Amino acid sequence: MVSADAIRTAVGILGNGIALALFLSPLPTFVRICKKRSVEEFSAVPYVATLLNCTMWLVYGLPAVHPHSTLVLTINGAGTAIELAYVLLFLVYARGGRQRARVAAMLAAEAAFVVAVALMVLTTLRTHERRSMVVGVLCVVFGTMMYAAPLSVMKLVIQTKSVEYMPLSLSLASFFNGLCWTAYALIRFDLYITIPNALGVMFAVAQLVLYAVYYKSTQRQIADRKRKAAEMAEVVVVKAAAATVAVDANDDKAGGGGAQ
């Protein structure tokens, strides 16, 4: 018979794969940002929140804090590197100095906070249980913040009736990631992993519901923009042609006057 630990390890490995897909799911968004050299209306908040979440779980998974947490350590190490790259791209392609300064300030504050927590826990707390409890509580808070970060985007979706700036791939990955890690935590109960991931499932379901509700209106808005752009281009071409005809006519008159 397969042991609970073996099942938990298998679910954790699956969770690592899904979490990696979650971290990589915004790639199409950042390819678009790089091509347009602008972050447009995309928000940096979800990526900054995810970076903080990953770094805190990285501290939680340290052998000196919570032993035997290799799967937690590996995926959050990868997540930290990926999310840091995303945030740096936001700094590069921010729309102005004010937006860039805000993202840079959040990044600096996060780094200082994580270093301070790690030093405090490792130097003042002597047992794994106490270290795990302090860091675990913080992970619950910041894990919940990571999953709740898209609420700002969800508000934009409701206001604009468009899901253009809420990528479906990210919402789906969040849902399956939360579901898998909730199962992982319930097999051998870990309260600190259960709470944020169960909440993550709920937030992801809300995003998917919004996507279903506003998908058609989004397509109409995109089609309208394309039609207006095509109409404007046609007007420009017609005006350019009319201007060319007028210039030719003036040239002909001038030439005719000279001949007389």
N, C-alpha and C positions, 0 to 999 in steps of 0.2 A: 504493500500500500504506500502511496506517495505521501510523504510527510508534509505538514503545514509549512515548514521552513522551505522545502523544495518548491512548493506552489508559490510561496511568497517571493522567492528568488526569481522564479519564472515570470511572475507578474511584474516584479521590479525591473527586469530586463526589458519586458514589453513596454513598461512605463518609460524607461530610458529612451527607447526608440520613438515613442509617441511624443515625448517631451522634446527630443531633438527635432522632430518634424514641426512641433509648435514653435521652437526658436527659429527655425529656418523658413516658416510659412510667410513671414513678411518680405521675403526676398523680392518677389515681383513688385512690391511697393517701392523698395529701395532702388530697384533697377529703373523704375519710372522716375524717381526723384533724381537719380544720377543723370538720366537722359535729359530731363527738363531743367536740371541744375537749380531746382527749387523744391522745398518741402510742401509747397502749395498749402492746402488746408489740413494736411495730416498733422496729428498731434504727437509730440514727443513723450507725453505723459505715460502712455502704456509701456514704452520701452525703458524709460527711466525707472518706473515702478518694478518692472520685471528684472532689471539689473540689480536693484536693491534686494529683491526677493532672492535672486540667485546667490548673491554674495553672502546673505545671512544664512541660507541653507548650506553654503560652502563651509561657513564657520561651524554650523551645527554638525556637519558630517566629519569634522576633524576627529582623528582618533583620540585626541586629548579631551574632546568635548563629549562625543557620543560614539563610542567604539562600534566596530562592525557595521558601519554605514557607507560601505564602498559605493553602492549604487547611487546613494544620495550625493556623495562627494563627486563622482565622475560626471554625472549629468549636469550638476550645477556648476562645475568647473567649465564645462563646454558652454553652458548657457551664459555664464559671466563673460566669456570671450566674445560670443556672438552678439549679445546685447550691447556690450561696450562698443563694438564696431558700428552698430546701428546708431547709437547716441552720438558717436563721433561724426557720422555722416550728417546727422541733424545739425551739428555745429558747423560743418562745412557749408551746407546748403540752406541754412536759415535765411529767412526773408529780410532780416535786418539786424542791426547790432543789438537791439533790445531783446529780440527773441533769442539770439545767440547767447547773450549774457545770462538770460534766465535759465537756459539749458545748462550752461557751464556752471552756474551757481548751484543748481540741483545736483550736478555730477560731483562737484567738489564737496558739498555737504554730505552726500552719501558716502564718499570715500572716507571722510573724516569720522563719520559715525561708525562705520563698520570696523575701522581700525581701533577706535576707542572701545567698542564693545568687546572685540577679540582680546585686547590687552587687559581689560577689566576682568573678564571671565577667567582668563588663563592665569592671572596673577593673584586674584583675591579669592576665588572659589577653589576648594581643594578636592571635591569629589565630582565624579562624572554625573551623578544624579543632579547635583545643584547646577552644574554647568549646562547640562541638557535642559533643565527646567527654564533657566533664564533665557538661553538662546532660543529654546523651543517656543516660549511665549512670544518673543519678538518675531519669530518666523510666522507664527499664526497671524500676528498683526499685519506684517508686511506681505504675507502671502494673500491675505484677504484684500489688501490694498492693490496688489498686482491684478487680481481677478476683477476688482471693482474699478480699476483705472479706466477701462473702456466705457464707463458710465458717462464720461464727458463726451465721448464719441456718440454714444446712444442718444444723448440729448440733442446733438447736432443732427442725427438721423431723423428724430421726431420733428425737429424744427424745419428741416429742409425737405422732409419726406423723400430722402435719398440715402441709399446705403453705399454710395460711391466711395466714401472715405472710411468704411468699415469692412475690411476685406473678409470675405466668406471663409477663406482658407484659415485665417487666424481664429475665427469663431469656432470652426469645426475642430481645429487642433486643440483649442482650449477645452472644449467639451470632452473629447476623448482622453486628453491628458488628465483632467480632473477626475474623470470616471475611473481610470486605471489606477491612479495613485490613491484614491479613496479605497478601492478594493485592496491594494497593497497594505494600507494602514490598518484595515479591518481584520485581515487574516491573523496578524499578531498585533494586537491593538496598540496604535501609537496616536494618542490624542492630538499631538502637535501637527502631524501630517494629515489627519482626518479632517479637522475643522476647515482649514483654508481650501482644501481640494473639494470637499463637499459643497462649500459655498461657490467655488469656481464652476462646478457643474451647473448650479442654479443661474449664475450670471451668464454663462455661455448659452443656456437654453433661452434666456431672455433675448440675447443678441440674435439667435437663430430665428426666434419668433418675429423680431423686428425685420430681419432680412426677408422673411416670407411675406410680411405685410407690405413692405415698401419696395420690393423688387421691381414690380411692374411700373410704378411711378418713377423709379430711377431710370429704367430703360426709356420711358417717354421723355424725361428731362435730357438724357444724353442724345436721343434722336432729335429733339428740338434744337439743342445746341449745334448739332452737326448741320441741320437744315438751315439755321440762321447763318452759320459760318459759310455754307455754300451760297446762300442768297447774297451775303455781303461780298463774297468773292465775285459773284456774277455782276453785281452792281459796279464794283471796281473795274471789271473788264469792260463793261458797257461804257462807263464814263471815260475810261482810257481810250476806247475806240472812238467815242464821240469827239474827244479832245484831238485825236489824231486827224479825224476827218476835218475838223474846224481849222486846224493848222494847215492842212493840205489845201483847203479852200482859200484861205488867206494868201497862201503862197501863189495859188493860181491867179488870184485877183491882182496881186502885186506884179506877177509876171505879165499878166494881160495889160496892166496899166503902163508898164515899161515899154511894151511893144507899140502901143499907140503913140 
